[in-house]
Amino acid sequence: MIKPYSKDIETLMQELYGRLSEKDRRIYAGVEALKFTCGGISYIAGLFGCSEDTVSMGINELAEAEAVPKNRNRKTRGGRKLTLEKEPDIG
């Protein structure tokens, strides 16, 4: 059996969770779930009101985080494609 966080800590965690983007919510839930040896996924899913699949996806994304360098939001060359500049009409 897991020992849950105190109600004060749970409230702070829920407040933080609500301020994060969707992807960051998954990752945060994954981090919190990994702190427990058993039952963490279901406890955190219940605490944040999300599905256990969402927490599991966050755990998987943590493993994939190594593919994106720190201080970057996207993989290399993952942004908008450059448009070619048109030559001015000389008429």
C-alpha positions in Angstrom: 0.0 0.0 0.0 1.3 3.5 -0.9 1.4 6.3 1.6 -0.4 9.3 -0.1 0.8 12.8 0.2 -0.8 15.1 2.7 -3.9 17.1 1.6 -1.9 20.3 1.6 0.7 18.9 -0.7 -1.9 17.3 -2.9 -3.6 20.7 -3.3 -0.4 22.4 -4.3 0.4 19.6 -6.8 -3.1 20.0 -8.3 -2.6 23.7 -8.6 0.7 23.3 -10.4 -0.8 20.6 -12.6 -3.6 22.9 -13.7 -1.1 25.6 -14.8 0.9 23.3 -17.1 0.5 22.6 -20.8 -1.0 19.3 -21.8 2.4 17.7 -22.5 3.9 19.1 -19.4 1.0 17.7 -17.4 1.6 14.2 -18.7 5.3 14.4 -17.9 4.7 15.8 -14.4 2.2 13.1 -13.7 4.7 10.6 -14.9 7.5 11.9 -12.6 5.2 11.8 -9.6 4.0 8.3 -10.4 7.6 7.0 -10.6 8.2 8.1 -7.0 6.0 5.2 -5.9 7.2 1.6 -6.1 3.7 0.2 -6.5 0.3 1.8 -7.3 1.7 5.2 -8.3 0.1 5.4 -11.6 -3.5 4.9 -10.3 -2.9 7.2 -7.3 -1.6 10.0 -9.4 -4.3 9.5 -12.1 -6.9 9.8 -9.4 -5.2 12.8 -7.8 -5.0 14.8 -11.1 -8.3 13.5 -12.5 -6.7 12.0 -15.6 -6.5 8.5 -17.0 -3.9 6.0 -16.1 -3.0 5.9 -19.8 -2.1 9.6 -19.6 0.2 9.0 -16.7 1.8 6.0 -18.6 2.3 8.2 -21.7 4.1 10.8 -19.5 6.4 8.1 -18.2 7.2 7.0 -21.8 7.8 10.6 -22.8 10.3 11.0 -20.0 12.3 8.2 -21.6 12.1 10.0 -25.0 13.1 13.3 -23.5 16.7 12.4 -24.2 16.1 12.8 -27.9 15.4 16.5 -27.5 18.4 18.6 -26.3 17.9 20.6 -23.1 16.9 24.2 -23.7 15.0 23.3 -26.9 11.3 22.8 -27.4 11.7 20.9 -30.7 13.9 18.4 -32.3 16.5 19.8 -34.7 14.9 21.1 -37.9 11.5 20.6 -36.3 10.2 24.1 -36.9 8.4 25.8 -39.7 10.0 25.4 -43.1 11.7 28.4 -44.6 9.9 30.1 -47.6 11.9 31.2 -50.5 12.0 35.0 -51.1 10.7 36.2 -54.4 12.8 38.4 -56.5 11.4 41.9 -56.8 9.6 42.6 -60.1 11.5 45.2 -62.1 9.3 46.4 -64.7 
